[in-house]
């Protein structure tokens, strides 16, 4: 099962990243747990200084921008293998 964290305080881009991530998970039909992390202390613990951020299986794959659906899907596929 993929462990995915969407890092951000709840801004529009953070919500959009969560939607993109959910769509990627649905497209791949893989079991995944998506968790929203809004606590700044926890976000900083990942070394992320600008949101939104995306963490897959404990590894930061993106932060500070809104990645495309294709990018997110690629990161998830890489994490499955």
N, CA, C and O atoms as a Tinker XYZ file with bonds, in Angstrom:
   324  protein
     1  N      0.840000   -1.186000    0.000000    73     2
     2  CA     0.000000    0.000000    0.000000    64     1     3
     3  C      0.880000    1.242000    0.000000    63     2     4     5
     4  O      1.851000    1.335000    0.752000    81     3
     5  N      0.527000    2.185000   -0.849000    73     3     6
     6  CA     1.254000    3.449000   -0.898000    64     5     7
     7  C      0.825000    4.331000    0.266000    63     6     8     9
     8  O     -0.360000    4.421000    0.588000    81     7
     9  N      1.790000    4.973000    0.884000    73     7    10
    10  CA     1.518000    5.937000    1.943000    64     9    11
    11  C      1.838000    7.310000    1.369000    63    10    12    13
    12  O      2.998000    7.639000    1.121000    81    11
    13  N      0.794000    8.105000    1.161000    73    11    14
    14  CA     0.942000    9.394000    0.494000    64    13    15
    15  C      0.530000   10.506000    1.453000    63    14    16    17
    16  O     -0.498000   10.413000    2.124000    81    15
    17  N      1.342000   11.554000    1.508000    73    15    18
    18  CA     1.011000   12.711000    2.338000    64    17    19
    19  C      0.990000   13.947000    1.451000    63    18    20    21
    20  O      1.921000   14.195000    0.684000    81    19
    21  N     -0.086000   14.719000    1.568000    73    19    22
    22  CA    -0.195000   16.006000    0.888000    64    21    23
    23  C      0.086000   17.062000    1.950000    63    22    24    25
    24  O     -0.663000   17.193000    2.918000    81    23
    25  N      1.167000   17.815000    1.763000    73    23    26
    26  CA     1.592000   18.804000    2.746000    64    25    27
    27  C      1.091000   20.186000    2.361000    63    26    28    29
    28  O      1.315000   20.645000    1.241000    81    27
    29  N      0.411000   20.850000    3.293000    73    27    30
    30  CA    -0.036000   22.213000    3.050000    64    29    31
    31  C     -1.116000   22.631000    4.018000    63    30    32    33
    32  O     -1.805000   21.792000    4.597000    81    31
    33  N     -1.263000   23.940000    4.192000    73    31    34
    34  CA    -2.207000   24.464000    5.169000    64    33    35
    35  C     -3.668000   24.409000    4.739000    63    34    36    37
    36  O     -4.554000   24.729000    5.532000    81    35
    37  N     -3.931000   24.012000    3.510000    73    35    38
    38  CA    -5.308000   23.956000    3.031000    64    37    39
    39  C     -5.604000   24.991000    1.966000    63    38    40    41
    40  O     -6.765000   25.304000    1.700000    81    39
    41  N     -4.550000   25.525000    1.355000    73    39    42
    42  CA    -4.721000   26.521000    0.293000    64    41    43
    43  C     -5.318000   25.861000   -0.957000    63    42    44    45
    44  O     -5.441000   24.637000   -1.015000    81    43
    45  N     -5.678000   26.650000   -1.928000    73    43    46
    46  CA    -6.302000   26.135000   -3.145000    64    45    47
    47  C     -5.397000   25.140000   -3.861000    63    46    48    49
    48  O     -5.868000   24.099000   -4.319000    81    47
    49  N     -4.107000   25.443000   -3.965000    73    47    50
    50  CA    -3.180000   24.529000   -4.642000    64    49    51
    51  C     -3.013000   23.231000   -3.865000    63    50    52    53
    52  O     -2.829000   22.170000   -4.461000    81    51
    53  N     -3.075000   23.308000   -2.539000    73    51    54
    54  CA    -2.961000   22.102000   -1.716000    64    53    55
    55  C     -4.165000   21.193000   -1.957000    63    54    56    57
    56  O     -4.014000   19.977000   -2.082000    81    55
    57  N     -5.335000   21.772000   -2.021000    73    55    58
    58  CA    -6.555000   20.999000   -2.285000    64    57    59
    59  C     -6.517000   20.411000   -3.695000    63    58    60    61
    60  O     -6.945000   19.277000   -3.911000    81    59
    61  N     -6.007000   21.179000   -4.642000    73    59    62
    62  CA    -5.907000   20.709000   -6.030000    64    61    63
    63  C     -4.919000   19.544000   -6.113000    63    62    64    65
    64  O     -5.164000   18.576000   -6.833000    81    63
    65  N     -3.801000   19.633000   -5.380000    73    63    66
    66  CA    -2.827000   18.545000   -5.381000    64    65    67
    67  C     -3.448000   17.269000   -4.815000    63    66    68    69
    68  O     -3.179000   16.172000   -5.305000    81    67
    69  N     -4.268000   17.413000   -3.796000    73    67    70
    70  CA    -4.941000   16.248000   -3.224000    64    69    71
    71  C     -5.865000   15.611000   -4.266000    63    70    72    73
    72  O     -5.919000   14.387000   -4.379000    81    71
    73  N     -6.589000   16.435000   -5.025000    73    71    74
    74  CA    -7.485000   15.923000   -6.061000    64    73    75
    75  C     -6.702000   15.219000   -7.166000    63    74    76    77
    76  O     -7.095000   14.144000   -7.618000    81    75
    77  N     -5.598000   15.820000   -7.600000    73    75    78
    78  CA    -4.761000   15.225000   -8.643000    64    77    79
    79  C     -4.215000   13.878000   -8.161000    63    78    80    81
    80  O     -4.209000   12.898000   -8.907000    81    79
    81  N     -3.760000   13.842000   -6.913000    73    79    82
    82  CA    -3.193000   12.613000   -6.348000    64    81    83
    83  C     -4.252000   11.519000   -6.271000    63    82    84    85
    84  O     -3.983000   10.365000   -6.605000    81    83
    85  N     -5.456000   11.880000   -5.832000    73    83    86
    86  CA    -6.538000   10.902000   -5.748000    64    85    87
    87  C     -6.877000   10.357000   -7.126000    63    86    88    89
    88  O     -7.137000    9.163000   -7.281000    81    87
    89  N     -6.875000   11.231000   -8.127000    73    87    90
    90  CA    -7.181000   10.796000   -9.496000    64    89    91
    91  C     -6.104000    9.836000   -9.995000    63    90    92    93
    92  O     -6.417000    8.850000  -10.662000    81    91
    93  N     -4.837000   10.115000   -9.677000    73    91    94
    94  CA    -3.739000    9.234000  -10.085000    64    93    95
    95  C     -3.878000    7.864000   -9.423000    63    94    96    97
    96  O     -3.678000    6.836000  -10.071000    81    95
    97  N     -4.218000    7.850000   -8.143000    73    95    98
    98  CA    -4.409000    6.591000   -7.414000    64    97    99
    99  C     -5.563000    5.804000   -8.037000    63    98   100   101
   100  O     -5.457000    4.597000   -8.253000    81    99
   101  N     -6.663000    6.498000   -8.321000    73    99   102
   102  CA    -7.825000    5.837000   -8.918000    64   101   103
   103  C     -7.487000    5.269000  -10.303000    63   102   104   105
   104  O     -7.908000    4.163000  -10.642000    81   103
   105  N     -6.732000    6.021000  -11.092000    73   103   106
   106  CA    -6.355000    5.594000  -12.436000    64   105   107
   107  C     -5.497000    4.337000  -12.386000    63   106   108   109
   108  O     -5.663000    3.429000  -13.200000    81   107
   109  N     -4.577000    4.292000  -11.422000    73   107   110
   110  CA    -3.677000    3.147000  -11.295000    64   109   111
   111  C     -4.329000    1.957000  -10.585000    63   110   112   113
   112  O     -3.831000    0.834000  -10.660000    81   111
   113  N     -5.434000    2.212000   -9.903000    73   111   114
   114  CA    -6.136000    1.177000   -9.132000    64   113   115
   115  C     -5.202000    0.474000   -8.147000    63   114   116   117
   116  O     -5.169000   -0.753000   -8.065000    81   115
   117  N     -4.448000    1.278000   -7.406000    73   115   118
   118  CA    -3.542000    0.732000   -6.393000    64   117   119
   119  C     -4.051000    1.110000   -5.002000    63   118   120   121
   120  O     -4.643000    2.175000   -4.828000    81   119
   121  N     -3.825000    0.253000   -4.024000    73   119   122
   122  CA    -4.215000    0.610000   -2.662000    64   121   123
   123  C     -3.302000    1.713000   -2.144000    63   122   124   125
   124  O     -2.079000    1.616000   -2.233000    81   123
   125  N     -3.907000    2.755000   -1.604000    73   123   126
   126  CA    -3.128000    3.888000   -1.105000    64   125   127
   127  C     -3.875000    4.577000    0.024000    63   126   128   129
   128  O     -5.105000    4.609000    0.066000    81   127
   129  N     -3.089000    5.122000    0.930000    73   127   130
   130  CA    -3.641000    5.939000    2.001000    64   129   131
   131  C     -3.145000    7.356000    1.763000    63   130   132   133
   132  O     -1.940000    7.610000    1.756000    81   131
   133  N     -4.080000    8.277000    1.568000    73   131   134
   134  CA    -3.725000    9.676000    1.344000    64   133   135
   135  C     -4.046000   10.450000    2.620000    63   134   136   137
   136  O     -5.177000   10.439000    3.107000    81   135
   137  N     -3.035000   11.115000    3.141000    73   135   138
   138  CA    -3.184000   11.868000    4.385000    64   137   139
   139  C     -2.857000   13.335000    4.134000    63   138   140   141
   140  O     -1.853000   13.658000    3.500000    81   139
   141  N     -3.711000   14.214000    4.638000    73   139   142
   142  CA    -3.438000   15.648000    4.549000    64   141   143
   143  C     -2.669000   16.062000    5.796000    63   142   144   145
   144  O     -3.087000   15.772000    6.917000    81   143
   145  N     -1.551000   16.738000    5.597000    73   143   146
   146  CA    -0.745000   17.225000    6.715000    64   145   147
   147  C     -0.794000   18.746000    6.690000    63   146   148   149
   148  O     -0.279000   19.378000    5.767000    81   147
   149  N     -1.419000   19.330000    7.712000    73   147   150
   150  CA    -1.575000   20.784000    7.758000    64   149   151
   151  C     -0.721000   21.429000    8.843000    63   150   152   153
   152  O     -0.599000   22.653000    8.890000    81   151
   153  N     -0.130000   20.616000    9.714000    73   151   154
   154  CA     0.685000   21.137000   10.807000    64   153   155
   155  C      2.045000   21.606000   10.273000    63   154   156   157
   156  O      2.787000   20.823000    9.679000    81   155
   157  N      2.367000   22.890000   10.491000    73   155   158
   158  CA     3.609000   23.442000    9.949000    64   157   159
   159  C      4.847000   22.742000   10.493000    63   158   160   161
   160  O      5.834000   22.583000    9.775000    81   159
   161  N      4.806000   22.324000   11.749000    73   159   162
   162  CA     5.935000   21.612000   12.331000    64   161   163
   163  C      6.215000   20.309000   11.614000    63   162   164   165
   164  O      7.366000   19.970000   11.340000    81   163
   165  N      5.152000   19.582000   11.313000    73   163   166
   166  CA     5.296000   18.306000   10.607000    64   165   167
   167  C      5.747000   18.526000    9.165000    63   166   168   169
   168  O      6.548000   17.757000    8.633000    81   167
   169  N      5.223000   19.589000    8.532000    73   167   170
   170  CA     5.627000   19.919000    7.162000    64   169   171
   171  C      7.121000   20.256000    7.137000    63   170   172   173
   172  O      7.850000   19.792000    6.261000    81   171
   173  N      7.568000   21.060000    8.093000    73   171   174
   174  CA     8.974000   21.457000    8.170000    64   173   175
   175  C      9.871000   20.246000    8.444000    63   174   176   177
   176  O     11.020000   20.216000    8.004000    81   175
   177  N      9.356000   19.252000    9.166000    73   175   178
   178  CA    10.141000   18.050000    9.470000    64   177   179
   179  C     10.538000   17.309000    8.190000    63   178   180   181
   180  O     11.528000   16.576000    8.173000    81   179
   181  N      9.768000   17.503000    7.128000    73   179   182
   182  CA    10.101000   16.895000    5.834000    64   181   183
   183  C     11.089000   17.755000    5.053000    63   182   184   185
   184  O     11.543000   17.357000    3.980000    81   183
   185  N     11.426000   18.934000    5.584000    73   183   186
   186  CA    12.336000   19.832000    4.893000    64   185   187
   187  C     11.656000   20.652000    3.818000    63   186   188   189
   188  O     12.320000   21.250000    2.970000    81   187
   189  N     10.333000   20.682000    3.851000    73   187   190
   190  CA     9.566000   21.426000    2.846000    64   189   191
   191  C      9.349000   22.850000    3.349000    63   190   192   193
   192  O      8.747000   23.065000    4.401000    81   191
   193  N      9.849000   23.818000    2.581000    73   191   194
   194  CA     9.741000   25.218000    2.972000    64   193   195
   195  C      8.615000   25.938000    2.253000    63   194   196   197
   196  O      8.178000   27.000000    2.697000    81   195
   197  N      8.140000   25.377000    1.151000    73   195   198
   198  CA     7.018000   25.988000    0.443000    64   197   199
   199  C      6.049000   24.891000    0.015000    63   198   200   201
   200  O      6.456000   23.814000   -0.422000    81   199
   201  N      4.767000   25.186000    0.150000    73   199   202
   202  CA     3.725000   24.216000   -0.153000    64   201   203
   203  C      3.091000   24.544000   -1.500000    63   202   204   205
   204  O      3.255000   25.662000   -1.989000    81   203
   205  N      2.377000   23.610000   -2.112000    73   203   206
   206  CA     2.059000   22.289000   -1.607000    64   205   207
   207  C      3.239000   21.334000   -1.755000    63   206   208   209
   208  O      4.126000   21.529000   -2.585000    81   207
   209  N      3.217000   20.298000   -0.924000    73   207   210
   210  CA     4.246000   19.278000   -0.997000    64   209   211
   211  C      3.606000   17.906000   -1.126000    63   210   212   213
   212  O      2.470000   17.694000   -0.700000    81   211
   213  N      4.339000   16.987000   -1.712000    73   211   214
   214  CA     3.842000   15.625000   -1.872000    64   213   215
   215  C      4.925000   14.649000   -1.426000    63   214   216   217
   216  O      6.069000   14.706000   -1.877000    81   215
   217  N      4.528000   13.753000   -0.525000    73   215   218
   218  CA     5.442000   12.748000    0.016000    64   217   219
   219  C      4.855000   11.374000   -0.307000    63   218   220   221
   220  O      3.696000   11.098000    0.002000    81   219
   221  N      5.660000   10.521000   -0.927000    73   219   222
   222  CA     5.223000    9.170000   -1.270000    64   221   223
   223  C      6.153000    8.183000   -0.568000    63   222   224   225
   224  O      7.363000    8.177000   -0.792000    81   223
   225  N      5.561000    7.352000    0.283000    73   223   226
   226  CA     6.325000    6.362000    1.049000    64   225   227
   227  C      7.521000    6.990000    1.771000    63   226   228   229
   228  O      8.618000    6.433000    1.775000    81   227
   229  N      7.294000    8.150000    2.377000    73   227   230
   230  CA     8.322000    8.799000    3.181000    64   229   231
   231  C      9.314000    9.649000    2.422000    63   230   232   233
   232  O     10.192000   10.260000    3.032000    81   231
   233  N      9.199000    9.706000    1.107000    73   231   234
   234  CA    10.138000   10.471000    0.288000    64   233   235
   235  C      9.431000   11.679000   -0.335000    63   234   236   237
   236  O      8.388000   11.533000   -0.971000    81   235
   237  N     10.001000   12.864000   -0.149000    73   235   238
   238  CA     9.444000   14.074000   -0.755000    64   237   239
   239  C      9.705000   14.014000   -2.255000    63   238   240   241
   240  O     10.853000   13.928000   -2.690000    81   239
   241  N      8.632000   14.059000   -3.043000    73   239   242
   242  CA     8.784000   13.995000   -4.504000    64   241   243
   243  C      8.523000   15.349000   -5.162000    63   242   244   245
   244  O      8.931000   15.579000   -6.300000    81   243
   245  N      7.843000   16.240000   -4.446000    73   243   246
   246  CA     7.540000   17.549000   -5.022000    64   245   247
   247  C      7.180000   18.527000   -3.920000    63   246   248   249
   248  O      6.575000   18.155000   -2.914000    81   247
   249  N      7.563000   19.801000   -4.122000    73   247   250
   250  CA     7.086000   20.852000   -3.226000    64   249   251
   251  C      7.242000   22.204000   -3.899000    63   250   252   253
   252  O      8.068000   22.387000   -4.793000    81   251
   253  N      6.428000   23.144000   -3.448000    73   251   254
   254  CA     6.519000   24.503000   -3.951000    64   253   255
   255  C      5.861000   24.763000   -5.294000    63   254   256   257
   256  O      5.941000   25.872000   -5.821000    81   255
   257  N      5.213000   23.753000   -5.850000    73   255   258
   258  CA     4.534000   23.923000   -7.147000    64   257   259
   259  C      3.445000   22.876000   -7.264000    63   258   260   261
   260  O      3.369000   21.942000   -6.465000    81   259
   261  N      2.601000   23.045000   -8.275000    73   259   262
   262  CA     1.511000   22.101000   -8.514000    64   261   263
   263  C      1.907000   21.187000   -9.673000    63   262   264   265
   264  O      1.897000   21.619000  -10.825000    81   263
   265  N      2.258000   19.925000   -9.384000    73   263   266
   266  CA     2.656000   19.015000  -10.460000    64   265   267
   267  C      1.448000   18.570000  -11.284000    63   266   268   269
   268  O      0.300000   18.674000  -10.852000    81   267
   269  N      1.744000   18.076000  -12.472000    73   267   270
   270  CA     0.678000   17.594000  -13.359000    64   269   271
   271  C      0.237000   16.196000  -12.938000    63   270   272   273
   272  O      0.919000   15.521000  -12.166000    81   271
   273  N     -0.901000   15.778000  -13.453000    73   271   274
   274  CA    -1.403000   14.429000  -13.196000    64   273   275
   275  C     -0.392000   13.390000  -13.691000    63   274   276   277
   276  O     -0.169000   12.379000  -13.025000    81   275
   277  N      0.216000   13.631000  -14.849000    73   275   278
   278  CA     1.197000   12.691000  -15.402000    64   277   279
   279  C      2.409000   12.558000  -14.480000    63   278   280   281
   280  O      2.916000   11.455000  -14.276000    81   279
   281  N      2.874000   13.684000  -13.923000    73   279   282
   282  CA     4.013000   13.631000  -13.002000    64   281   283
   283  C      3.671000   12.815000  -11.758000    63   282   284   285
   284  O      4.436000   11.940000  -11.352000    81   283
   285  N      2.521000   13.104000  -11.157000    73   283   286
   286  CA     2.108000   12.395000   -9.941000    64   285   287
   287  C      1.956000   10.907000  -10.230000    63   286   288   289
   288  O      2.403000   10.070000   -9.446000    81   287
   289  N      1.327000   10.580000  -11.354000    73   287   290
   290  CA     1.150000    9.176000  -11.726000    64   289   291
   291  C      2.508000    8.491000  -11.872000    63   290   292   293
   292  O      2.682000    7.361000  -11.416000    81   291
   293  N      3.459000    9.159000  -12.497000    73   291   294
   294  CA     4.804000    8.602000  -12.669000    64   293   295
   295  C      5.485000    8.342000  -11.333000    63   294   296   297
   296  O      6.108000    7.296000  -11.151000    81   295
   297  N      5.374000    9.274000  -10.402000    73   295   298
   298  CA     5.982000    9.093000   -9.083000    64   297   299
   299  C      5.360000    7.913000   -8.352000    63   298   300   301
   300  O      6.056000    7.155000   -7.677000    81   299
   301  N      4.047000    7.760000   -8.490000    73   299   302
   302  CA     3.374000    6.633000   -7.821000    64   301   303
   303  C      3.818000    5.308000   -8.425000    63   302   304   305
   304  O      4.067000    4.342000   -7.704000    81   303
   305  N      3.917000    5.265000   -9.760000    73   303   306
   306  CA     4.362000    4.039000  -10.429000    64   305   307
   307  C      5.787000    3.691000   -9.978000    63   306   308   309
   308  O      6.086000    2.529000   -9.701000    81   307
   309  N      6.662000    4.699000   -9.906000    73   307   310
   310  CA     8.037000    4.470000   -9.456000    64   309   311
   311  C      8.082000    3.931000   -8.035000    63   310   312   313
   312  O      8.954000    3.130000   -7.700000    81   311
   313  N      7.155000    4.361000   -7.206000    73   311   314
   314  CA     7.122000    3.929000   -5.808000    64   313   315
   315  C      6.574000    2.516000   -5.640000    63   314   316   317
   316  O      6.853000    1.849000   -4.644000    81   315
   317  N      5.794000    2.063000   -6.617000    73   315   318
   318  CA     5.223000    0.722000   -6.559000    64   317   319
   319  C      6.301000   -0.311000   -6.891000    63   318   320   321
   320  O      6.348000   -1.387000   -6.294000    81   319
   321  N      7.156000    0.024000   -7.838000    73   319   322
   322  CA     8.174000   -0.923000   -8.333000    64   321   323
   323  C      9.268000   -1.166000   -7.315000    63   322   324
   324  O     10.195000   -1.933000   -7.577000    81   323
